[in-house]
Amino acid sequence: MPIPLRIPTALRGFTDGLNQVELEGATVRELLKSLTQTYPDLTTHLYDDEGTLRSFVNVFVDNVNVKSLNGQDTEVKPGQTVTLVPAIAGGGPR
């Protein structure tokens, strides 16, 4: 059964403007692999040259950061939603 994966605004240009895609996979790793196979231009935005998920890319399963679970090996089940959240920085001292 497909799992919904929410795409942040900054990355929607690489998913034909879609804010959510439905993907097959039993783990976050499998979902992200399916995502980058479907939308290969996302690969460099999510992974470094060694194939490691970039440190500023956060992945949430039902509002829980997978870094506090099993990382990319976190299981996903039907009814759950996965969300990509790239860290953003900005501003400065006043």
N, C-alpha and C positions, 0 to 999 in steps of 0.2 A: 504494500500500500504506500503511495507517495507521501512524503513528508514535506510540509511547506517550509521553505527557506526564505526569509525576508532579506531583501537587498537594500542597503542604505542608499540614499539619494546620490551620494558621490560615486557610486559604482553602477548606477542604473544605465548609464551610457553604454555599458558593456553587456547588458542583458536586454537589449532592444527596448529599454525604457521600463521594463517590468519591475515592480516593487516587490514581487514575490514569485518564486518558481516552485514547482512541485518536482521533487526528486526522489529516486529510489535509493535506499541505503539503510543499513542497520546501525551504523556508527556515524559520528560527525565526519570522520576521515573519508568514509565512503560517499557521503553527501557532497563534501567539498570536491572530491575527485570527479563525481558526476557533474557538478557545477562547472568545473574547469574544462571538462571534456565537451560540454554543451556550449560553453562560452569561453573559448581558449584565451581570448584577450584579457580575461580576468587573472590569469595565472601569475603574471608579473606583479600584479597589485596585491595578491594574497601570499605568494611564496617568494623566498629569496633564491639566489642562483643554486643553492644546494638542495632546494626543494623543501625547505623548512618554512612553516607558516610564520609569516612576519610577526614580530613581537607586538606591533601596534594593531594587529587584527585580533579582535575579540570575538568569540563565538559563544552565544548563549543558547541554552536549551530550556525553554519555558522560564526565561528570565534568570537563569542561574548560569554564571560564567563557567564554561567547561574547564577552565584552569583550576577551579576549585573541585572539580569532579575527576574524571579520568582523561582529561585533555581531549585530543582528537579521537581517542578510543572510547569516548562516552557513547553509550548506546542511545539510540533514538527509537521511539515507538510511535505507531499511529496515534494521532491525537495530539502529539507534541508539536511545537513550533520551534524552529531553529532560526536565530537571527544573527546576521553579521553586523558587527559594530566596529568600524575602524576608529581608533583613538584619534582625537583631534586636540590640537593645542593652539594656543594663540593668546593674544592680548599681551600685556606687559605691565610693568609697574606704572603706577599712576603718579 
